[in-house]
């Protein structure tokens, strides 16, 4: 067996310290989901977190699974406060050697690699689809009591939502799914009439 490099030894020491501090609780439903067998928490996500966090979590999971699927496991357990938690557990050390996922999570942790995954999540198609959905929900909710817009088609709702984001007032979707418009005097009904009028002219 090849001698451990300085980097490997530092990473193994880092992991051993965390393994020694780790507790192995049951979930909030009383079921034991995790035994002291060399596995350790890498990261987690729950439904109270924002969409970027959800996508970043999934991208990280994909990278780990593609690299070394036998040493990563996703666990889902119940939680009274948020419904459930998704947890990525990894096996960082096998036969006294650093695993590839152990190396990846070590680098991720000491170099704040989570920020890279947030950057990737921001560019992910799923995030942009979610933003478009939130913008459309904002339009539908804002027009829900206006009888003159009862017959709007799906295409027209999408047209209005897209215009809100791409033209004045350049609305943005916040991390929690709410829509922010800087113009405090913005009138969605007036804006909708203008967009529909332009559509008829074209």
C-alpha positions in Angstrom: 0.0 0.0 0.0 1.3 3.4 -1.0 2.3 5.8 1.9 -0.3 8.5 2.7 0.5 11.9 1.3 0.6 14.8 3.6 -2.7 16.0 2.1 -4.4 12.7 2.6 -3.2 12.5 6.2 -4.4 16.0 6.9 -7.8 15.1 5.4 -8.0 11.9 7.4 -7.1 13.6 10.6 -9.8 16.2 9.9 -12.4 13.5 9.3 -11.4 11.4 12.3 -11.9 14.4 14.5 -15.4 14.9 13.2 -16.2 11.2 13.4 -15.2 11.2 17.0 -17.5 14.1 17.8 -20.5 12.8 15.9 -23.6 11.5 17.6 -25.8 8.9 16.1 -29.4 9.9 17.0 -32.7 8.4 16.0 -34.9 10.5 13.8 -37.7 12.6 15.2 -40.1 9.7 14.6 -38.0 7.3 16.8 -36.4 5.3 14.0 -32.7 4.6 14.0 -31.5 5.6 10.5 -27.7 5.7 11.1 -25.3 3.6 13.0 -21.6 4.2 13.9 -20.2 2.4 10.9 -17.9 5.1 9.4 -20.6 7.2 7.8 -20.9 10.9 8.6 -23.1 13.8 7.6 -21.8 15.9 4.7 -24.7 18.3 4.2 -28.5 18.5 4.5 -31.5 20.3 3.1 -35.1 20.8 4.3 -38.2 22.4 2.7 -37.9 25.6 4.7 -34.8 26.5 2.8 -34.8 28.4 -0.5 -34.8 27.1 -4.0 -31.2 27.9 -4.6 -30.2 25.8 -1.6 -32.4 22.9 -2.9 -30.7 23.0 -6.3 -27.2 23.4 -4.9 -27.8 20.4 -2.6 -28.9 18.3 -5.6 -26.0 19.4 -7.7 -23.6 18.5 -4.9 -25.3 15.1 -4.5 -25.0 14.4 -8.2 -21.3 15.2 -8.2 -20.7 12.9 -5.3 -22.8 10.0 -6.7 -21.0 10.3 -10.1 -17.6 10.1 -8.4 -18.2 7.3 -5.9 -21.7 6.0 -5.5 -20.9 3.3 -3.0 -19.7 5.9 -0.4 -22.6 8.3 -0.4 -26.1 7.8 0.8 -29.1 10.1 1.0 -31.3 9.7 4.1 -34.7 11.2 4.6 -36.1 11.5 8.0 -39.1 13.1 9.7 -38.8 16.4 11.5 -41.5 18.1 13.6 -40.5 21.7 12.5 -40.1 21.3 8.8 -41.8 18.1 7.8 -38.6 16.2 6.8 -34.9 16.6 6.2 -32.8 15.2 3.4 -29.3 14.4 4.6 -26.2 13.4 2.6 -24.1 11.0 4.5 -20.6 9.9 3.2 -18.0 7.3 4.1 -14.8 9.4 4.0 -12.4 6.7 5.1 -12.3 3.1 3.9 -9.5 0.7 4.9 -7.6 3.7 6.4 -7.5 5.5 3.1 -9.3 8.7 2.1 -12.2 8.0 -0.3 -12.9 10.2 -3.3 -16.1 11.6 -1.7 -14.2 12.1 1.5 -11.7 14.2 -0.4 -14.5 16.2 -2.2 -16.4 17.0 1.0 -13.1 17.9 2.8 -12.3 20.4 0.0 -15.9 21.6 0.0 -15.8 22.3 3.7 -12.4 23.9 4.2 -12.6 26.0 1.0 -16.3 27.1 1.3 -17.1 25.2 -1.8 -20.8 25.6 -1.2 -20.5 29.0 -2.8 -19.5 27.4 -6.1 -22.6 25.2 -6.0 -24.8 28.2 -5.3 -23.3 29.9 -8.4 -24.1 26.7 -10.4 -27.6 26.6 -9.0 -28.2 30.2 -10.0 -27.4 29.2 -13.6 -29.4 26.0 -13.5 -32.5 25.8 -15.7 -34.6 24.5 -12.8 -33.9 27.8 -11.0 -35.0 29.9 -13.9 -38.1 27.8 -14.4 -39.0 28.3 -10.8 -38.5 32.1 -11.1 -40.8 32.1 -14.1 -43.4 30.1 -12.2 -43.2 32.5 -9.2 -43.6 35.5 -11.5 -46.6 34.0 -13.2 -48.1 33.1 -9.8 -47.7 36.8 -8.8 -49.6 37.9 -11.9 -52.4 35.3 -11.5 -52.9 36.3 -7.9 -52.8 40.0 -8.6 -55.5 39.7 -11.3 -57.7 37.1 -9.6 -60.5 39.5 -8.7 -60.5 41.4 -12.0 -63.4 40.3 -14.2 -62.0 41.9 -17.3 -59.1 39.4 -17.2 -61.2 36.2 -16.5 -60.6 35.0 -20.0 -56.8 35.3 -20.1 -55.1 32.3 -21.7 -52.1 30.6 -20.3 -50.0 32.2 -23.1 -51.2 35.6 -22.0 -50.4 35.1 -18.4 -46.9 34.0 -19.4 -46.6 37.0 -21.7 -47.4 39.4 -18.8 -45.1 37.6 -16.4 -42.2 37.7 -18.9 -42.8 41.4 -19.6 -42.7 42.1 -15.9 -39.3 40.6 -15.6 -37.8 41.8 -18.9 -39.2 45.3 -19.3 -40.1 48.1 -16.9 -40.6 47.7 -14.0 -37.9 44.9 -14.2 -39.5 42.8 -11.4 -37.3 40.2 -9.6 -38.0 37.0 -7.7 -36.6 37.0 -4.2 -35.1 33.9 -2.5 -38.4 33.1 -0.8 -40.4 33.2 -4.1 -41.9 36.6 -3.5 -41.8 39.2 -6.3 -40.0 42.5 -5.7 -40.8 45.7 -7.7 -38.9 48.8 -6.8 -41.6 51.1 -8.2 -44.0 51.6 -5.2 -46.6 53.0 -7.5 -46.6 50.1 -9.9 -50.1 49.1 -11.0 -50.4 45.5 -12.2 -53.9 46.1 -13.8 -52.7 49.1 -15.8 -49.5 47.2 -16.8 -51.6 44.2 -17.9 -53.9 46.4 -20.1 -50.8 47.9 -21.8 -49.3 44.5 -22.5 -52.5 43.1 -23.9 -53.0 46.2 -26.0 -49.5 45.8 -27.5 -50.3 42.1 -28.2 -53.4 43.1 -30.2 -51.5 45.7 -32.2 -49.0 43.0 -33.2 
